[in-house]
C-alpha cells in the first residue's frame, strides 16, 4: 500500500518502516524512515493529506528559510494526487514526549542541557521576529547526538502576519485540491473548517502549555512572552514528569493556569534528587509568572544562575527587555467554544473564592495581582482582526513563499499540462503571501541570529562580525570577478562549436547581422524581435519533418543570440516578456522528432536566456521611484514567466536523461535560465513570484554530476553551480550549496582529467563554501584532509585549483572560528605546512590567501604560533614586507594583486601583534601558578608545557623587523621584566618548572628577547622608567648566576641598557641606584672573570663615571682602578682588545678629574702601568701579526691620558718619551 500510495516518490527514495514518535501536522501526517536512492543517507519522509495544505505550507515556508542546528533541517517536498510529501533530516532519538513517557522525569543535569538547547532555539526564532506559538514535548525532536530540535512550525508566524489569512491563501494555492480530497473519501472530515475538507483556520495550541493571558482572553494571540511561559512549563514537565497544572478536564487545567498557585516542582517516587535546587525553582517560578509584564524576560533568562553561565554568549545581543507584541493567532471554532465555556465556568467559580486574587509564583513567595477574566473574553475576534487590517494593511511579510517552499509535482507526464496550469496560481499565492498585513510590534532583542551550540560552548572569538565579512571578501577575492565563459557553447566544455551557418534565401525573416542590430534603435530592435516571434509561432505549427526554412530560422536566431558582445540585450525582452516564444520553443522541443532540430532549439533557447541575463541583472527593485523606473525599464522583467520555463525544462531533462546529447543541450538551456534568474533576483534583492524554480531542478543538476563518465555533462553541471553560486545572496545559490552537492563536486574534481573541468569544479566548490562553509568540513570528513591537501601540494596542481582550495579552507576557518573542525584544522601540522608552502608560490594571490588562512589560524588558536614560526612564517613575512611597491611595469592587474597581497600581509602582522598580549598573559599566569613551588601539579605542568614554549615565539616576533616596532611597547617591556624576575627564581632554583620545560631554555629565551632590544635602542625611547625599574633589577640578579653564559649575557644587556639611558640622561638616578646596588658589589669578581665580562663591566663603569662625576669616588672605594692597573701591568688584557680600550677610557675619565680623591689615589700607580702599555705597544707595532688600526686606536686612548688636563702629562716626562717613540714606530 505504501508503494502504491507514493509511486512517484519511489523514483528518488526508498521507504522503510513508519516512525510513530514524530510530529503530526494537523493530525494528517504519517512519517516513514527513508533513504535517497544512490546514497546511504537516511531521511525522514512524511506524507500529509492534502487537506492540511495550509499548515504544511506554513511549516515549510519557515523550515526552508531557517538555518540553525537546533531546527530540523528541511530538504525538499513533493506533491502527489492526494498527499504532500516532506523530506527532512532523520532524528533517531524520537520526540521529547516519548522520552518523558518512558523516563517519567529527568535529572537537573539533563534538564539543563536540554533546556539550553530549547533556549538557544527560541532565542534564534525570537531574534528573527518569529513566534513559535506552540512549544510542547511532541514538537521537539532529539537527534542521535542528544540535541533538541524544533520540528513543527505549522502554527508559527512572523511579526506583522495574520495567520488565518495566510491559511486561506495557502488553501487557494492548491486549486483543485478540494475535488481530489472529496474523491479520496477519507479526507472529507470537516474539523478544519469549510472548503471541501480543507483546513482554513489555525488550530489552537495545546492547553497544558498555554499562557494564562491567552486562556483568560486578555490577548487573543501568542507572543514572545507566551513562548517563554511554554518554555517554563516544559522545564517543569521534564523535572516532574507532568505539566504544571495537569488535571482530568480542560476546565480544571484552564482554572489551574489562571488562578491556582504553581505546585512546587517535586518528583513522586524514590529518586534521590526529587527536590529541586533553588536555582531551578527560581527559574521555573519566574517563567511561570501569571503576569506577562513581570515574567522573566530574555536578559534575565540567559543570565540566570541555573545555566551556570553557559548562555552568557547570548547576553550581549539584548538591549531592550520590554515586552513585545505580535500578530493575532486565530483559533478553530470548536476549541474557541470550549475555551468560552471554560471561562464561563471560571467566572462562576469566583463565587466560591470571593476574596481571591490570582497569584503568580507562590512557591517563591511572589504574588502578582491580575484583573479577573473579562466578561467578553470569549467574544469573537473578527472586529479585532478588521481593525488591525485597516491600520496595517501595507506592512509586508518578509517570510514569503519561494521555490524551496513550493512542492514539486511528482505525478506522471500525462499530468504535466495540468501542473503547468497550476503554477501561475501558485506564483500568485506567493505574491499574495507577501501582501498579508498585520499589526506592528517592537523589534526583538536582537536582529542577528545567535551562535551555534558549538560556538556557544567555547570562548567567543575576538573577530567581530565586520572583520569576518571583510576576511570573507578578501579570501574570495577572485570569486568577485565574473567567471569566464557562459554555460552554452562554452569552448572549454564542448570543444568546437556547432556550425551556425544558414541560407539567407530561405529565411522567413530579413537577416540582420549582430553588428547591424547593435546600430539600430530600440524600436527597430523590438520590431525585429516581433518578426522573429511570429516566425517561431508559425514554424511551430508545421507537421511532419521540419522544413529547411525552419532549420535555417533556428540557425539564424542562434547566430544572432550567441553574439552577446554585439547583439543588443533588448532583443530578448519582447521574446520573453509574455512567455509565448519560450513556450513555443519548448513545445517544439517536446514534439519534434528531428534530433538535430531538438538540439538546435535547445541551443537557441539557451542563447536567448543568456542574452536576457544582462537585462535581469540590471533590474531595479520594486520600491524604485517612478523616475528610476523610467530610466530602467527592465523593472518589468518581474512579470516574465521564467518559472514556467524552468519547470518544463526540468521535466524534459528528467524524461530525456538517457539521451546524452539532448540531455546536455537541455542542461545548458536550464543552466542559462538559472543564471539569468539568479542575476535578476540578486539585482532586485528579493524573490520574484513568477521566477520560482522547482526543487526538482536542483535534483536533476546534481543527478548530472553522478554521470562521471560523461565529461561534458559533469562539466555543464559544474559550470551551472559555479555561475549560480556566484550570486551568493540568492535563494538559488543557497539551494545549490548543500553538503551532498559538495561531495559530488569534490568527486568530480578528484576524478577529472581535463584541466578545464578541474578548475571549474574547484571554483564551484569554493563558491559553494562561501555560501555554506560547512561544506568544507563535509568534504574533509568524507575525503580526508590529506586528499584535500594533495590539491595544494601535488606538483601537477593548477594555480587556479590551489586558489580555490585555499578559499574553501579559509572560508571554513573564518566563518566558524570556534567550531571543533576549525580547532582541529588549526592544530594540524600537515595543514599548516601545506598552507605555508604556498607562501613560496610566485603567484601573489596564492600568497595572499595563505596569509589570510594563517591569520585565521592564529586568531583561532594562538598556541599554533609555535608551529607556524618553526615553519619559517616570519621569513616569508619579512620577505614580502621588503618587496618594492609594484610599479607601472606590472600592469594594472599586477598592481592590484600586489596591493591585495600587502593588505593581507598587514592583516596578518596586525593579528600577530594583537596575539602577543594574550600569549604574555598566559605565560605569566603559568609561571605565577608555580612561583616558589618545586613540584608543580599535573594541571600546572600541562599549562607550562602549553605556554612556555611560546616564549621562543615572542623572541622571534620581537626580533622581526616587520613586527618589532609594533610589539615592543610598554606592556611588552613590563611582561619582559616579570619574565626576567621569574627567570631569576628559576636560576636560583626557588621555582622548578622541570620536567615540563627546561630552566635553561626559559632563561636563554628571555635573555634573547632582552638582547634584541638593546640592539635597537630606539625602541626604548619613552620607556626609560620602565626599563630602569622593571628590567634592570632582574638583570642585575641574573648577573650573579652560577651559569657562566647567563652571567655574561645578563652583564652585556645590563651594560648596554644603562649606557643608553645614561647617554640620553633618562632616569639617571634610577640607573645609578641600580649600578650601585647590583654591579659595584660584584664588580671585582666580574673584573677577574674571563672575557668578555670585564669588557662589558668596564664599558658600563666608564659611561657611569662620565655621566656622573661623583661616581668616581664610588668606583675608587670599590678598589677597581688599582685592580685594573694591576691587571694591565700583568698583561691580563691584550693591549689592542676592546677590554683594554675600555680600561684606558675609564682611567682617562678618572684621571681627568684633577681635584678628585680618585685621581690623586690613582696617579702614583698609573705612571708605571701606562708606561708599560706604551712599551708593549711600541714593541708590538712592528710585529707582522699586529693590526695597525687596532694599535693606533689603543695609542689614541693612551694619548688621551697625556692630555694637558690630566695630571699624568705633568708628572711623567718618561711617559711622554715612550709615547713619542711609539708614534715614530
ABEGO torsion letter per residue (X at the ends): XAAAAAAAAAAABBBBBBBABBBBBGGABBBBBBBBBGBABBBBBBBBBAAAAAAAAAAAAAAAABBBAABBBBABBBBBAABBBBBBBBBAAEBAAAAAAAAGBBBAAAAAAAAAAAAAAAAAAAAAGBBAGBBBAAABBBBAAGBBBBABAAABBBBGBBAAAAAAAAAAAAGAAAAAAAAAGAAABAAAEBGGGBBABBBBBBAAABBAAAAAGABABBBAAAAAAAAAAAAAAAAAGBBAABBABAAAAAAAAAABBBBBBBBBEABAAABBBAAAAAAAAAAABABAAABBBAAAAAABAAAGGAAAAAAAABABABBBBBBBBBBBAAAAAAAAAAAAAAAAAAAABAABBBBBBAAAGBBBBBBBBBAAAABBAAAAAAAAAAAAAABBBABBBBAAABBBBABBAAAAAAAAAAAAAAAAAAAAAAABBBBBBBBBABABBBBBAAAAABBBBABBAAAAAAAAAAAAAAAABBBBEBABGBAAAAEBBBBABBBAAABABBBBBAAAAAABBAAAAAAAAAAAAAAAAAAAABBEBBBAAAAAAAAAAAAAAABAAABBAAAAAAAAAAGAAAAAAAAAAAABABAAAAAAAAAAAAAAAAAAAAAAAABBBAABBAAAAAABAAAAAAABBAAAAAAAAAAAAAAAAABAAAAAAAAAAAAAAAAAAAAAAAAAGBBBAAABBBAAAAAAAAAAAABAABAAAAAAAAAAAAAAAABAABAAAAAABBAAAAAAAAAAAAABABAAAAAAAAAAAAAAAAABAAAAAAAAAAAEAAAAAAAAABAABBAAAAAAAAAAAAAAAAABAABAAAAAAAABAAAAAAAAAAAABABAAAAAAAAAAAAAAAAABAAAAAAAAAAGAAAAAAAAAABBBBBAAAEAAAAAAAAAAAAAAAAAAAAAAAAAAAAAAAAAAAAAAABGBABBBAAAAAAAAAAAAAAAAAAAAAABAAAAAAABBAAAAAAAAAAAAAAAAAAAGABBAOAABBAAAAAAAAAAAAAAAAABAAAABGAAAAAAAAAAAAAAAAAABABAAAAAAAAAAAAAAAAAAAAAGBGAAAAAAAAAAAAAAAAAAAAABBOAAAAAAAAAAAAAAAABAAAAAAAAAAGAAAAAAAAAAAGABBAABAAAAAAAAAAAAAAABAABAAAAAAAAAAAAAAAAAAAAAAAAAABAABBAAAAAAAAAAAAAAABAABAAAAABAAAAAAAAAAAAX
